[in-house]
Amino acid sequence: MQNGAQNNALSTQVAGRLLGFVRVLIGGHVHELAVQGVTIEKDSNANVGGFFVADDQLGILVDETAAPTEIQAQIERGTAEAVQHLSRRYLN
């Protein structure tokens, strides 16, 4: 997401409140991942939130109803997932 047009496209695909951005540098490529807060229904004890790819747009979803420490954990988990995804793309 290098420019505002791409950020607007992402927000129309994933209806969430923009909380900020996480910048990831992989193999000389810089990616700014939008962190969006959404209400996530918890059906089980599975981890909620995390990294997503939607039509070549990358981002991180977090449960905006969670406690701040859980939101931070979701961002960290999503960032780690993004690094794995992008590493496979650029370093293999």
MDTraj code that builds the backbone (N, CA, C; nanometers):
import mdtraj as md
import numpy as np

residues = "MET GLN ASN GLY ALA GLN ASN ASN ALA LEU SER THR GLN VAL ALA GLY ARG LEU LEU GLY PHE VAL ARG VAL LEU ILE GLY GLY HIS VAL HIS GLU LEU ALA VAL GLN GLY VAL THR ILE GLU LYS ASP SER ASN ALA ASN VAL GLY GLY PHE PHE VAL ALA ASP ASP GLN LEU GLY ILE LEU VAL ASP GLU THR ALA ALA PRO THR GLU ILE GLN ALA GLN ILE GLU ARG GLY THR ALA GLU ALA VAL GLN HIS LEU SER ARG ARG TYR LEU ASN".split()
xyz = np.array([
    [0.0833, -0.1169, 0.0000],
    [0.0000, 0.0000, 0.0000],
    [0.0880, 0.1235, 0.0000],
    [0.1235, 0.1638, -0.1147],
    [0.2171, 0.2738, -0.1269],
    [0.1498, 0.4094, -0.1395],
    [0.0204, 0.4145, -0.1765],
    [-0.0424, 0.5449, -0.1926],
    [-0.1856, 0.5433, -0.1402],
    [-0.2451, 0.6585, -0.1313],
    [-0.3801, 0.6714, -0.0773],
    [-0.4850, 0.5970, -0.1572],
    [-0.4681, 0.5864, -0.2883],
    [-0.5670, 0.5162, -0.3704],
    [-0.5748, 0.3699, -0.3300],
    [-0.4612, 0.3087, -0.3034],
    [-0.4618, 0.1696, -0.2612],
    [-0.5232, 0.1560, -0.1230],
    [-0.4972, 0.2492, -0.0338],
    [-0.5558, 0.2428, 0.0999],
    [-0.7071, 0.2538, 0.0920],
    [-0.7594, 0.3395, 0.0048],
    [-0.9035, 0.3528, -0.0110],
    [-0.9638, 0.2249, -0.0676],
    [-0.8936, 0.1605, -0.1602],
    [-0.9435, 0.0352, -0.2165],
    [-0.9528, -0.0709, -0.1084],
    [-0.8556, -0.0762, -0.0195],
    [-0.8574, -0.1747, 0.0869],
    [-0.9734, -0.1496, 0.1812],
    [-0.9970, -0.0250, 0.2162],
    [-1.1028, 0.0035, 0.3122],
    [-1.2405, -0.0286, 0.2560],
    [-1.2562, -0.0283, 0.1234],
    [-1.3850, -0.0661, 0.0668],
    [-1.4014, -0.2168, 0.0656],
    [-1.2923, -0.2915, 0.0651],
    [-1.2996, -0.4367, 0.0653],
    [-1.3180, -0.4920, 0.2067],
    [-1.2520, -0.4328, 0.3025],
    [-1.2589, -0.4774, 0.4405],
    [-1.3158, -0.3622, 0.5216],
    [-1.4391, -0.3785, 0.5654],
    [-1.5064, -0.2712, 0.6385],
    [-1.4605, -0.2724, 0.7834],
    [-1.3614, -0.1933, 0.8127],
    [-1.3094, -0.1843, 0.9479],
    [-1.2602, -0.0444, 0.9753],
    [-1.2424, -0.0164, 1.1026],
    [-1.1922, 0.1145, 1.1428],
    [-1.0399, 0.1128, 1.1344],
    [-0.9832, 0.2078, 1.0604],
    [-0.8388, 0.2147, 1.0446],
    [-0.7758, 0.2560, 1.1765],
    [-0.6884, 0.1708, 1.2293],
    [-0.6212, 0.1979, 1.3558],
    [-0.4792, 0.2483, 1.3364],
    [-0.4205, 0.2174, 1.2228],
    [-0.2831, 0.2594, 1.1964],
    [-0.2205, 0.1699, 1.0911],
    [-0.0890, 0.1751, 1.0856],
    [-0.0145, 0.0976, 0.9873],
    [0.1038, 0.0296, 1.0530],
    [0.1411, -0.0854, 0.9967],
    [0.2631, -0.1552, 1.0346],
    [0.3497, -0.1582, 0.9099],
    [0.4732, -0.1148, 0.9224],
    [0.5656, -0.1144, 0.8084],
    [0.6551, -0.2376, 0.8186],
    [0.6606, -0.3134, 0.7084],
    [0.7397, -0.4355, 0.7020],
    [0.8379, -0.4214, 0.5869],
    [0.9643, -0.4520, 0.6134],
    [1.0697, -0.4466, 0.5115],
    [1.1197, -0.5882, 0.4877],
    [1.1008, -0.6375, 0.3655],
    [1.1429, -0.7729, 0.3277],
    [1.2200, -0.7645, 0.1973],
    [1.3440, -0.8071, 0.1986],
    [1.4234, -0.8131, 0.0767],
    [1.4286, -0.6815, 0.0013],
    [1.4344, -0.5706, 0.0716],
    [1.4403, -0.4397, 0.0086],
    [1.3052, -0.3834, -0.0315],
    [1.1990, -0.4568, -0.0103],
    [1.0636, -0.4117, -0.0428],
    [0.9937, -0.3658, 0.0848],
    [0.9387, -0.2451, 0.0823],
    [0.8677, -0.1900, 0.1968],
    [0.7176, -0.2055, 0.1746],
    [0.6502, -0.2594, 0.2751],
    [0.5047, -0.2759, 0.2702],
    [0.4458, -0.2099, 0.3931],
    [0.3448, -0.1273, 0.3710],
    [0.2718, -0.0690, 0.4820],
    [0.1376, -0.1410, 0.4909],
    [0.1188, -0.2116, 0.5996],
    [-0.0021, -0.2906, 0.6199],
    [-0.1003, -0.2118, 0.7047],
    [-0.2196, -0.1913, 0.6532],
    [-0.3237, -0.1231, 0.7289],
    [-0.3704, -0.2150, 0.8414],
    [-0.3772, -0.1606, 0.9618],
    [-0.4327, -0.2332, 1.0757],
    [-0.5749, -0.1824, 1.0933],
    [-0.6706, -0.2749, 1.0794],
    [-0.8113, -0.2364, 1.0857],
    [-0.8811, -0.3095, 1.1987],
    [-0.9607, -0.2352, 1.2736],
    [-1.0378, -0.2927, 1.3823],
    [-1.1767, -0.3294, 1.3351],
    [-1.2166, -0.4521, 1.3595],
    [-1.3503, -0.5010, 1.3266],
    [-1.4024, -0.5784, 1.4471],
    [-1.5324, -0.5963, 1.4519],
    [-1.5906, -0.6811, 1.5548],
    [-1.5872, -0.8237, 1.5036],
    [-1.5155, -0.9097, 1.5731],
    [-1.4989, -1.0487, 1.5314],
    [-1.5759, -1.1366, 1.6284],
    [-1.6683, -1.2161, 1.5744],
    [-1.7435, -1.3089, 1.6579],
    [-1.6529, -1.4249, 1.6948],
    [-1.6491, -1.4556, 1.8223],
    [-1.5630, -1.5629, 1.8711],
    [-1.6454, -1.6908, 1.8849],
    [-1.6349, -1.7803, 1.7861],
    [-1.7089, -1.9060, 1.7874],
    [-1.6382, -2.0115, 1.8718],
    [-1.5051, -1.9955, 1.8867],
    [-1.4280, -2.0954, 1.9597],
    [-1.3124, -2.0265, 2.0291],
    [-1.2203, -2.1039, 2.0803],
    [-1.1023, -2.0485, 2.1465],
    [-0.9898, -2.0199, 2.0478],
    [-1.0177, -2.0271, 1.9195],
    [-0.9158, -2.0036, 1.8173],
    [-0.8675, -1.8592, 1.8224],
    [-0.7447, -1.8375, 1.7775],
    [-0.6915, -1.7016, 1.7696],
    [-0.7729, -1.6213, 1.6702],
    [-0.8075, -1.4997, 1.7070],
    [-0.8833, -1.4132, 1.6172],
    [-0.7916, -1.3049, 1.5637],
    [-0.8343, -1.2456, 1.4528],
    [-0.7537, -1.1399, 1.3927],
    [-0.6349, -1.1974, 1.3188],
    [-0.5530, -1.1082, 1.2658],
    [-0.4315, -1.1513, 1.1977],
    [-0.4205, -1.0943, 1.0580],
    [-0.3231, -1.1440, 0.9865],
    [-0.2883, -1.0992, 0.8526],
    [-0.3909, -1.1474, 0.7510],
    [-0.4166, -1.0652, 0.6484],
    [-0.5039, -1.1081, 0.5397],
    [-0.4534, -1.0543, 0.4072],
    [-0.4906, -1.1238, 0.3002],
    [-0.4663, -1.0815, 0.1624],
    [-0.6024, -1.0795, 0.0944],
    [-0.6385, -0.9652, 0.0364],
    [-0.7656, -0.9527, -0.0357],
    [-0.7391, -0.8782, -0.1654],
    [-0.7493, -0.9499, -0.2782],
    [-0.7255, -0.8884, -0.4097],
    [-0.5934, -0.8133, -0.4145],
    [-0.4857, -0.8794, -0.3757],
    [-0.3503, -0.8234, -0.3765],
    [-0.3306, -0.7097, -0.2776],
    [-0.4252, -0.6857, -0.1895],
    [-0.4087, -0.5880, -0.0824],
    [-0.3765, -0.6648, 0.0443],
    [-0.2830, -0.6131, 0.1220],
    [-0.2394, -0.6789, 0.2433],
    [-0.2816, -0.5956, 0.3634],
    [-0.3103, -0.6608, 0.4746],
    [-0.3469, -0.5875, 0.5944],
    [-0.3531, -0.6779, 0.7149],
    [-0.3862, -0.6182, 0.8279],
    [-0.3994, -0.6898, 0.9536],
    [-0.5336, -0.6525, 1.0141],
    [-0.6103, -0.7539, 1.0527],
    [-0.7368, -0.7319, 1.1209],
    [-0.7203, -0.7617, 1.2690],
    [-0.7832, -0.6796, 1.3515],
    [-0.7847, -0.7038, 1.4953],
    [-0.9282, -0.6903, 1.5449],
    [-0.9569, -0.7561, 1.6557],
    [-1.0885, -0.7478, 1.7179],
    [-1.0917, -0.6219, 1.8026],
    [-1.1674, -0.5216, 1.7572],
    [-1.1674, -0.3933, 1.8269],
    [-1.2366, -0.3988, 1.9625],
    [-1.3060, -0.5095, 1.9923],
    [-1.3699, -0.5216, 2.1230],
    [-1.2788, -0.5888, 2.2255],
    [-1.1616, -0.6331, 2.1829],
    [-1.0675, -0.7009, 2.2723],
    [-0.9954, -0.6006, 2.3618],
    [-0.9350, -0.6531, 2.4658],
    [-0.8534, -0.5710, 2.5557],
    [-0.7302, -0.5212, 2.4803],
    [-0.6759, -0.4060, 2.5193],
    [-0.5577, -0.3510, 2.4496],
    [-0.4406, -0.4488, 2.4406],
    [-0.4176, -0.5282, 2.5436],
    [-0.3067, -0.6246, 2.5369],
    [-0.3335, -0.7321, 2.4331],
    [-0.4597, -0.7735, 2.4178],
    [-0.4948, -0.8732, 2.3169],
    [-0.4851, -0.8132, 2.1766],
    [-0.5253, -0.6878, 2.1619],
    [-0.5115, -0.6208, 2.0321],
    [-0.3651, -0.6152, 1.9917],
    [-0.2778, -0.5814, 2.0866],
    [-0.1336, -0.5776, 2.0587],
    [-0.0839, -0.7154, 2.0169],
    [-0.1304, -0.8203, 2.0838],
    [-0.0910, -0.9568, 2.0488],
    [-0.1389, -0.9927, 1.9082],
    [-0.2598, -0.9499, 1.8729],
    [-0.3125, -0.9766, 1.7392],
    [-0.2298, -0.9042, 1.6328],
    [-0.1883, -0.7822, 1.6613],
    [-0.1037, -0.7077, 1.5673],
    [0.0305, -0.7777, 1.5512],
    [0.0891, -0.8215, 1.6612],
    [0.2175, -0.8920, 1.6549],
    [0.2044, -1.0227, 1.5778],
    [0.0967, -1.0972, 1.6022],
    [0.0725, -1.2219, 1.5301],
    [0.0525, -1.1950, 1.3813],
    [-0.0259, -1.0930, 1.3487],
    [-0.0495, -1.0570, 1.2093],
    [0.0771, -1.0122, 1.1388],
    [0.1616, -0.9397, 1.2104],
    [0.2890, -0.8952, 1.1534],
    [0.3783, -1.0144, 1.1237],
    [0.3855, -1.1096, 1.2154],
    [0.4663, -1.2302, 1.1934],
    [0.4138, -1.3091, 1.0733],
    [0.2818, -1.3199, 1.0614],
    [0.2225, -1.3888, 0.9461],
    [0.2554, -1.3150, 0.8161],
    [0.2524, -1.1823, 0.8194],
    [0.2846, -1.1024, 0.7009],
    [0.4299, -1.1233, 0.6601],
    [0.5201, -1.1257, 0.7567],
    [0.6621, -1.1476, 0.7276],
    [0.6811, -1.2836, 0.6616],
    [0.6146, -1.3873, 0.7125],
    [0.6251, -1.5199, 0.6506],
    [0.5728, -1.5176, 0.5072],
    [0.4566, -1.4573, 0.4875],
    [0.3960, -1.4514, 0.3543],
    [0.4858, -1.3765, 0.2559],
    [0.5325, -1.2602, 0.2963],
    [0.6144, -1.1778, 0.2072],
    [0.7526, -1.2382, 0.1848],
    [0.8062, -1.3054, 0.2850],
    [0.9363, -1.3711, 0.2685],
    [0.9299, -1.4788, 0.1624],
    [0.8209, -1.5550, 0.1623],
    [0.8051, -1.6578, 0.0579],
    [0.7991, -1.5941, -0.0803],
    [0.7347, -1.4785, -0.0894],
    [0.7189, -1.4103, -0.2185],
    [0.8520, -1.3544, -0.2695],
    [0.9293, -1.2901, -0.1820],
    [1.0471, -1.2184, -0.2283],
    [1.1792, -1.2906, -0.2085],
    [1.1850, -1.3853, -0.1179],
    [1.3132, -1.4458, -0.0865],
    [1.3288, -1.5882, -0.1396],
    [1.2267, -1.6434, -0.1984],
    [1.2377, -1.7789, -0.2548],
    [1.2662, -1.7753, -0.4022],
])
top = md.Topology()
chain = top.add_chain()
for i, resn in enumerate(residues, 1):
    res = top.add_residue(resn, chain, resSeq=i)
    for name in ("N", "CA", "C"):
        top.add_atom(name, md.element.get_by_symbol(name[0]), res)
traj = md.Trajectory(xyz[None], top)
